[in-house]
Amino acid sequence: MERRTFEKPGRWTVELLPQNGYEARYTAAAPVIGFAFDSQVGIHAFGTDRRTGYRAKPNGLAFVPAGCDVYSSSETGGEYLKIAIGPCTETPWAWTRRFSDAVDPSAIKAAQTLRRMLISGDAIDPLSCEHWVHALEARASAMLSLKPGRAAAWMTPQRLRRIDELIEARLDARLTVQDLAEALGLSAGFFARAFKRATGQAPHDYIIERRIARARWLLRHRRLGLAAVALAAGFASHAHMTATFRTRLGIPPQSLR
């Protein structure tokens, strides 16, 4: 998938960046809201030359103020929604604090809806797009207004990494939430609650998102029939994959060829 863009000139620009490796260095000309659909691993620096390793959560909301120097790189990247806000004197965009990896259910819904608009291929209704952009602005504003809180204590980055690795290794098999819980020595109920507190998404929904991501990658990079793509991504059948794509993305998988 190529980069998709939609804008309201002078107010905001929405970009959907594909899951590719990248290296970027820039000074934010305007406040930027970001949303990471996938886990990402790489190196970054904000407002300094000191680069540090990072591991971004899936469904993580981020904010970078105007004027902030940014460096970021990742060998694998991850699908990312980027919204540049136009000149505005209202708070919180005049604030200088940044944040990342904030998990918020309302932000997830807004970002997924914008992604669906951008990849559908249909004409985008500016009023509807504006509504969801403003929804993400509101969630970023709320995060900027909060004092930094303690993240979900139990689901540490190391445990999230273990879950990601297990999902990727067994995505084409009959993977269940119980399997993930047992890998960490937990009951399925406790694991599901801890995972949702950390990522804002139920583990069942997260597994489906990873299957969609793998199917999209295969559709772009491999010459496989749709039935083979479905099985390689863990769907029960071509029909199951098609129904999931239509529900989650608003398009059939063959339109991504």
C-alpha positions in Angstrom: 0.0 0.0 0.0 1.3 3.5 -0.9 1.0 6.5 1.4 -2.6 7.9 1.4 -3.3 11.6 2.1 -6.3 13.8 2.6 -6.3 17.4 3.7 -8.3 20.4 4.6 -6.0 23.2 3.3 -4.7 25.4 6.0 -6.2 23.3 8.8 -5.0 19.7 8.8 -3.5 17.0 6.7 -4.1 13.3 7.3 -1.5 10.7 6.1 -1.6 7.0 6.3 1.9 5.6 6.2 2.4 2.0 5.2 4.3 -0.7 7.1 7.7 -0.2 5.7 11.2 0.3 7.1 12.1 4.0 7.3 14.6 6.6 8.6 13.2 10.2 9.1 14.7 13.4 10.4 12.8 16.6 10.5 11.6 19.6 12.5 7.9 19.6 13.0 6.5 22.6 11.2 3.1 22.1 12.9 1.8 20.1 15.8 1.5 16.5 14.8 -0.8 13.8 16.2 0.3 10.2 15.5 -1.3 6.8 15.9 0.7 3.6 15.7 -1.6 0.7 14.6 1.2 -1.8 15.0 4.0 -2.5 17.5 7.2 -0.9 16.3 10.9 -1.3 17.3 13.5 1.2 16.4 15.6 4.3 17.4 14.4 7.8 18.0 15.3 11.2 19.4 13.1 14.2 20.2 14.6 17.7 20.7 18.0 16.2 21.3 20.9 14.5 19.4 20.8 11.6 21.9 19.2 8.6 20.2 17.6 5.8 22.2 15.9 2.5 21.4 12.2 2.3 21.6 9.4 -0.2 21.4 6.1 1.4 20.6 2.8 -0.2 21.7 0.1 -1.1 19.2 -2.8 1.4 19.3 -0.5 4.1 20.7 -1.5 7.8 20.4 1.3 10.3 20.2 1.8 14.1 20.0 4.8 16.2 18.8 4.6 20.0 19.3 5.6 22.4 16.6 9.3 23.2 16.4 10.4 19.9 17.9 13.4 18.2 16.2 12.5 14.6 15.5 14.7 11.6 14.4 13.1 8.2 14.1 14.1 5.0 12.3 12.9 1.4 12.2 13.9 -1.6 10.0 10.4 -2.9 9.8 8.2 0.1 10.7 4.5 -0.2 11.2 1.3 1.2 9.8 1.0 4.8 11.1 -1.5 7.6 11.0 -0.1 11.1 11.0 -2.2 14.3 11.3 -0.4 17.6 10.9 -2.5 20.4 12.5 -2.5 23.8 10.8 -1.7 27.2 12.5 -3.8 27.5 15.6 -3.6 29.6 18.7 -5.8 27.4 20.9 -4.4 25.2 23.6 -3.1 22.5 23.7 -1.3 23.0 20.4 0.7 25.9 21.8 2.0 23.6 24.5 5.5 22.2 24.3 5.1 18.8 26.0 5.0 15.7 23.9 3.8 12.2 24.6 3.7 8.8 23.0 2.3 5.3 23.6 -1.0 6.7 25.1 -3.8 4.1 24.8 -7.3 5.4 24.6 -10.4 3.5 23.2 -11.9 6.6 21.7 -8.6 7.3 19.9 -8.5 3.8 18.5 -12.0 4.1 17.1 -11.2 7.5 15.4 -7.9 6.2 14.0 -9.4 3.0 12.6 -12.3 5.0 11.0 -9.8 7.4 9.3 -7.7 4.5 8.1 -10.8 2.9 6.6 -11.7 6.2 4.8 -8.2 6.5 3.3 -7.8 3.0 2.0 -11.4 2.4 0.7 -10.7 4.2 -2.6 -14.1 6.0 -2.3 -14.5 9.7 -2.3 -13.9 11.1 1.2 -16.5 13.3 2.7 -14.6 16.2 4.2 -17.2 16.8 7.0 -17.0 13.2 8.1 -13.2 13.2 7.9 -13.0 16.4 9.9 -15.2 14.9 12.6 -12.8 12.0 13.2 -9.7 14.3 13.0 -11.3 16.5 15.7 -12.0 13.4 17.8 -8.3 12.6 17.8 -7.5 16.2 18.6 -9.8 16.0 21.6 -8.1 12.8 22.8 -4.7 14.3 22.4 -5.8 17.4 24.2 -7.1 15.2 27.1 -3.8 13.4 27.3 -1.9 16.7 27.4 -4.1 17.9 30.2 -3.3 14.8 32.3 -0.3 14.4 34.6 1.8 11.4 33.4 0.2 8.3 34.9 1.5 4.9 35.7 1.1 2.5 32.8 -0.7 -0.8 33.2 1.8 -2.2 35.6 1.6 -5.9 34.8 1.7 -5.9 31.0 5.4 -4.8 30.8 7.1 -4.1 27.4 8.9 -7.4 27.8 5.6 -9.3 28.2 4.1 -7.4 25.3 7.1 -8.4 23.1 6.6 -12.0 24.1 3.0 -11.8 23.1 3.8 -10.2 19.7 6.4 -12.8 19.0 4.0 -15.6 19.8 1.3 -14.2 17.7 3.6 -13.7 14.7 5.0 -17.2 15.0 1.6 -18.9 15.3 -0.6 -16.5 13.3 -1.4 -19.1 10.6 -2.4 -21.7 13.2 -5.4 -22.1 15.5 -4.2 -19.4 17.9 -6.5 -18.6 20.9 -6.4 -16.1 23.7 -6.0 -19.1 26.1 -2.7 -20.0 24.2 -1.4 -16.5 24.9 -2.4 -16.5 28.5 -0.8 -19.9 29.1 2.5 -18.7 27.5 2.7 -16.2 30.4 1.3 -18.6 33.0 -2.0 -16.7 33.5 -5.6 -17.4 33.4 -7.3 -16.3 30.2 -9.5 -13.8 32.1 -6.7 -12.1 33.9 -4.6 -11.9 30.8 -7.4 -10.4 28.7 -8.0 -7.7 31.3 -4.3 -6.8 31.6 -3.8 -6.8 27.8 -6.7 -4.5 27.2 -5.6 -2.1 30.0 -2.1 -1.9 28.3 -3.2 -1.7 24.6 -6.8 -0.5 24.7 -7.8 -3.5 22.6 -9.1 -7.0 23.5 -6.6 -9.7 22.6 -9.1 -11.3 20.2 -9.4 -8.1 18.3 -5.6 -7.6 18.3 -5.1 -11.1 16.8 -7.6 -10.2 14.0 -5.7 -7.0 13.3 -2.4 -8.9 13.0 -4.0 -11.3 10.6 -5.3 -8.4 8.5 -1.8 -6.8 8.6 -0.2 -10.1 7.4 -2.7 -10.6 4.7 -2.2 -7.0 3.4 1.5 -7.6 3.3 1.1 -10.8 1.4 -1.2 -9.2 -1.1 1.3 -6.5 -1.8 4.5 -8.6 -1.9 3.6 -12.2 -2.8 2.0 -13.7 -5.9 -0.4 -16.0 -4.0 -4.0 -16.8 -4.7 -6.5 -15.3 -2.3 -7.2 -18.7 -0.7 -3.5 -19.2 0.0 -3.2 -15.7 1.5 -6.2 -16.3 3.7 -4.6 -19.5 5.1 -1.2 -18.0 5.5 -2.7 -15.2 7.6 -4.7 -17.5 9.8 -8.2 -17.0 8.3 -10.4 -20.0 8.1 -11.1 -19.4 4.4 -11.0 -16.9 1.6 -14.7 -16.0 2.4 -13.7 -15.5 6.1 -10.9 -13.2 5.1 -13.1 -11.2 2.7 -15.8 -10.8 5.3 -13.3 -9.5 7.9 -11.7 -7.1 5.4 -15.1 -5.7 4.5 -16.1 -5.3 8.2 -12.8 -3.8 9.4 -11.5 -1.9 6.3 -14.6 -1.5 4.2 -13.0 -3.1 1.1 -12.4 -6.6 -0.2 -8.9 -8.0 -0.1 -8.5 -8.2 -3.9 -8.7 -4.4 -4.2 -5.3 -4.2 -2.4 -3.5 -6.1 -5.2 
